Amino acid sequence: MIIYGLSTCGDCQKARKALEALGKDFTFRDVRADPLSEVELGVLIAEFGDRLVDRTTNDWRGLSDWLKHSEAEDQLAAKPKLMARPVFQDGDTYYLGWDEAVQQAVLTE
């Protein structure tokens, strides 16, 4: 399993701790330190669409009007921090966020 997120993200930290407590094997990838390639980003956009961009952050509000109205790929390429997180990749299955449904899916597999 791969978790994509930010090392400073509270939900990412909670997810990592929960998986570690269960002894689950995973890799964490900080998308700010190690940005997604175009191909990786394309896969996540195909899976989640515009939901992959977190529009509730100060970073999103600080974007130029042009970038706010551009495609999600352009926004995330310009500012990786805008990615909604965490994103879990478990083989060919992807999960977004850390709500109850995602927790149940990744913690019980």
N, C-alpha and C positions, 0 to 999 in steps of 0.2 A: 504494500500500500504506500502511496505517496500522498503527502499532505502539502498543498501549495498554500502559502500565506505569508505573513510577516512575523518575524520573531517577537515583535513588540505588541502584536494583536492579542487582546485578552481572550477571544474565542479560540484562537489558534493555540494559545498556552493551555487552556482548559482541555482542548481536544488531545493535545500531546500528553498531558498528565493522565487523562482517563485511559488512553491507549497503553501508556507505560504501566499504569497500575494493573492492567489486565495482562501484561506481558505480550502485547501485540507487537509484531514486527512492522515497522514503518520507517519511511525516510521523510524528513521534513525539508522542504525547499523554500527558502526565503526569496520571494519573487522580486524583491528590491535589490538584494545582493546578487542574485542569479536570475535575471529576467527570462521570461518565457521566449522561446523562439517563435517565429511566425507560424510554423507548423503547429507547435503546441498551443499557441493562442487560438489558432483556427479551430482546433479540435474543441477547445473549451467554449468558444463562441458558438460553434455548431451545437454543442450540448445545452448551453444555458442562454444563449442569445444576450439580449440587453441586461438580463438579470445579473450578468457577471460584473457589471459596473455598479459600484456603490455610490448612488447619487445623494446620499445623506451626509457626506463628509465635507469638511471645510475645503479639502483638496479639490473636490468636484466643483464646489461653489466658486473656487478661485480660478477655474479654467477660463480661457478666453471664450467669448460667445461662439466663435467659429468652432473651437474644439468641443464645446458643449453640444453642438448640433452635428458633430461628425459621427462617424461609425464607432461602435464600441472598440473595435480593434485599434483605431487611431488613438482613442482616449487612453487605452491601457498601454499602448506602445509609448505614449508620451509620459504617462504617469502610472507606473506599475502599482503604486499604492492604492489606486482606485479600484482594484479588483476586490469584489465581494469575497469574503473569506470566512473560514477556510474552504478550500476545494479539496475533496478526497478523490483519488483515483485508485480504484481497486480492480485491477485487470482492465476490463472494458466497461466497467461501471463507474459512474461519476456521481458525486454528491456535493451539494453546495450549502454552506452554512453550518450551524451547530444547533439546530433546533431538535426537538424531541424525536422526530422521525429519522433524522440523520444520525443522531446518537444511537438509536436503537439499531439502525442498519449497520453502522461501522463497529459498534461495540459487541454485537452478538454474532458476527460472522465467524 
